[in-house]
Every structure is written in C-alpha cells, then in structure tokens.
Amino acid sequence: MTNEHGNTIKVIEHIILRNYWEYYIVEAADEDGIVFALVVGDYTELGYVSMDEITPYIMTRTTDMDEIMPAPMWSWCTDRHDFDQSYNAEAELY
C-alpha cells in the first residue's frame, strides 16, 4: 500500500478483530509472536503488536489482498516499482 506522503508498505496479511479494528501486517511474527502492522482502530498508526494478545479476538484473516480494501488514506500499489522502493516503516510511526 502507499499513502499520500509517498510511503509504501508491503502488506502480507490482513486481520479484523471483533471490535472491527483492522491490522495490516507488514512483517512476519518474530520468535515471541510480535508483528509489525498498520493498525486501524481509534487511530491509524504503525507499531508492534502481540499476536498472542489479539488472536482470541480475530474475526477474519487473509493473505489474499485482492479480497480487501486498503487502509483509509492508503491505496494499493499498481506498479511493481512501488514495491521496490526502500521504505523504513519503523521510522514512520504516527
């Protein structure tokens, strides 16, 4: 996905919880089950999330991004070049 500021992230999984918060996972879980994700809830922000904490509340999850809409204020990249740009998501926390 890309946003109006030109930041690009590669979403590898999408999760919706029972409270309708959405998690656009951009980094696979580490050995402690921590993932890096764009979280759309009360606010939209990038950050680390414990899969152990959210797993009991998952309603849906998919790795097929053709099935879902992009996050608010983001759009799906249409050009392979968009994926090849280097982007440090951790430096862009908001």
C-alpha positions as CSV (number, residue, x, y, z in Angstrom):
1,M,0.0,0.0,0.0
2,T,1.0,3.6,-0.5
3,N,-0.2,6.8,1.1
4,E,-0.4,10.4,0.1
5,H,3.1,11.1,1.6
6,G,4.7,8.5,-0.8
7,N,5.3,6.0,1.9
8,T,5.0,2.4,0.8
9,I,4.5,-0.8,2.9
10,K,4.1,-4.4,1.7
11,V,1.1,-6.0,3.4
12,I,1.5,-9.7,4.0
13,E,-1.7,-10.4,6.0
14,H,-5.0,-8.6,6.9
15,I,-6.8,-9.2,10.2
16,I,-10.1,-7.9,11.5
17,L,-10.9,-8.2,15.2
18,R,-14.3,-8.4,16.8
19,N,-14.2,-4.7,17.7
20,Y,-13.6,-4.0,14.0
21,W,-10.0,-2.9,14.4
22,E,-8.0,-3.8,11.3
23,Y,-4.4,-5.0,11.2
24,Y,-2.4,-4.7,8.0
25,I,0.5,-7.0,8.9
26,V,3.7,-5.8,7.2
27,E,6.3,-8.0,9.0
28,A,6.1,-11.7,9.9
29,A,6.0,-12.6,13.6
30,D,9.2,-12.9,15.4
31,E,10.0,-15.8,17.9
32,D,7.9,-14.0,20.5
33,G,4.8,-13.7,18.2
34,I,5.3,-9.9,17.7
35,V,4.4,-8.5,14.3
36,F,4.8,-5.0,12.8
37,A,1.5,-3.7,11.4
38,L,-0.5,-0.7,10.3
39,V,-3.4,-0.7,12.8
40,V,-6.7,1.0,12.0
41,G,-8.6,1.5,15.3
42,D,-9.3,4.6,17.2
43,Y,-6.3,6.0,15.3
44,T,-4.3,4.7,12.4
45,E,-0.7,4.0,13.3
46,L,2.2,1.7,12.6
47,G,3.5,-0.3,15.5
48,Y,4.4,-3.6,17.1
49,V,1.5,-6.0,18.0
50,S,1.5,-9.2,20.0
51,M,-0.3,-11.9,18.1
52,D,-0.9,-13.7,21.4
53,E,-3.0,-10.8,22.6
54,I,-5.1,-10.3,19.5
55,T,-5.6,-14.0,18.4
56,P,-8.6,-14.7,20.7
57,Y,-10.5,-11.7,19.1
58,I,-9.8,-12.4,15.4
59,M,-13.0,-12.5,13.2
60,T,-11.3,-12.7,9.9
61,R,-7.8,-13.1,8.5
62,T,-6.4,-13.4,5.0
63,T,-3.3,-13.2,3.0
64,D,-5.2,-12.6,-0.3
65,M,-5.1,-8.8,-0.6
66,D,-7.4,-9.0,-3.6
67,E,-10.3,-9.6,-1.1
68,I,-9.9,-6.4,0.9
69,M,-9.8,-2.7,0.7
70,P,-6.7,-0.7,1.5
71,A,-6.5,1.1,4.8
72,P,-8.1,4.6,5.0
73,M,-5.9,7.2,3.3
74,W,-3.8,4.4,1.7
75,S,-4.2,2.8,-1.7
76,W,-2.9,-0.4,-3.3
77,C,0.2,-0.1,-5.3
78,T,-0.3,-0.7,-9.0
79,D,3.3,-0.7,-10.2
80,R,6.0,-3.3,-9.2
81,H,8.3,-0.3,-8.9
82,D,6.3,0.8,-5.9
83,F,7.2,-2.4,-4.0
84,D,10.9,-2.0,-4.8
85,Q,11.3,1.4,-3.2
86,S,13.1,1.2,0.1
87,Y,10.9,2.4,3.0
88,N,11.7,2.2,6.7
89,A,8.2,1.8,8.2
90,E,9.6,1.9,11.7
91,A,10.9,5.4,11.2
92,E,7.4,6.5,10.0
93,L,5.4,5.8,13.2
94,Y,2.4,8.1,13.6
